[in-house]
Amino acid sequence: MLINEQTKIAALLKHHPDALETIVSLSPDFKKLRNPLLRKLMAARTSISMAAKVGGVKPEDFFKALAPLGFEVD
C-alpha cells in the first residue's frame, strides 16, 4: 500500500492490523489507539502528519517503522 502524510491511520490499520503495535511503539501518546472505541473515533479522522505532531515524532519515523510491514512511501 502506498502511503503519504495525508494517509489516515484507519486506512493503515485496515490494510495491515499489525500496524497498530508498530504505531504505538513510536510514541507513548499512541497507547490510546489500543482502546477499540478511541481507535474507531480517532483513527478515521487522523492522518499520519497529524498523529506525528501529537506524538512528537516526524512523519518519516512513521514511514520507516511501517516499511517492514509492506507499506511504501508515495
N, C-alpha and C positions, 0 to 999 in steps of 0.2 A: 504494500500500500504506500502510495506517495503521500508525504505529509509536509506541511509548512507551518509557519507561525499562526496561521488562521484556522488550522485543523482543530476541531472540537475534541475535548477529552473523551466524550461519549463515543465518538467515532473510533478513537484508538481502542477503547475497551471493547467495543462491539466487534472490531476486526480481530483483536487478539486479547482475550480476557486476562492472560498472564501479564499484560502491560500494567495492570493495577499495582502489583508489588514493585515493579520497576519504577513507576512514577512515585510511589510512596517512599522509595529509597532515596530519592533526590533531595527531599526536604521533610523535616518533621511536620511542617504545616499541611502536608498532603495526607496525613494519617486519617483525616476526616473522610477521605474517599472510601475507607473500609466500611463505613456505615452505609448500608444499601439505600436508605432514604435520602441521606445527604448527597450520595453519589448520583442518585436519579435527579435530584433538584439542581445540583451544581454542574455536573459534567456536561449536560446538554447545552449549557449557556457559556461555558468557559473554554476559551481557546488556549493553545499552548503558550502564546505570548502573555495572556492574562495570568495564567497559572504560574508562569515563570516569575512575574512581578510579585505575586503573592508569596511564593516560596523563596524569593531571594536568590534565584538561580537565573541562568541565561537560557534562552530557547535552544542554543547549541548544546547545552547539557542534556536537554530532552532528546535531541536528535542522536547524540552519542549513545545515550542509555537505551534508546529504542531500536537502534540499528541491529543489534544481535537478534532481535525478535522478527526481523524481516522488513522493518519499515525503512523507506528510502526518502531522503530529503528532496523536495521538489525545487 
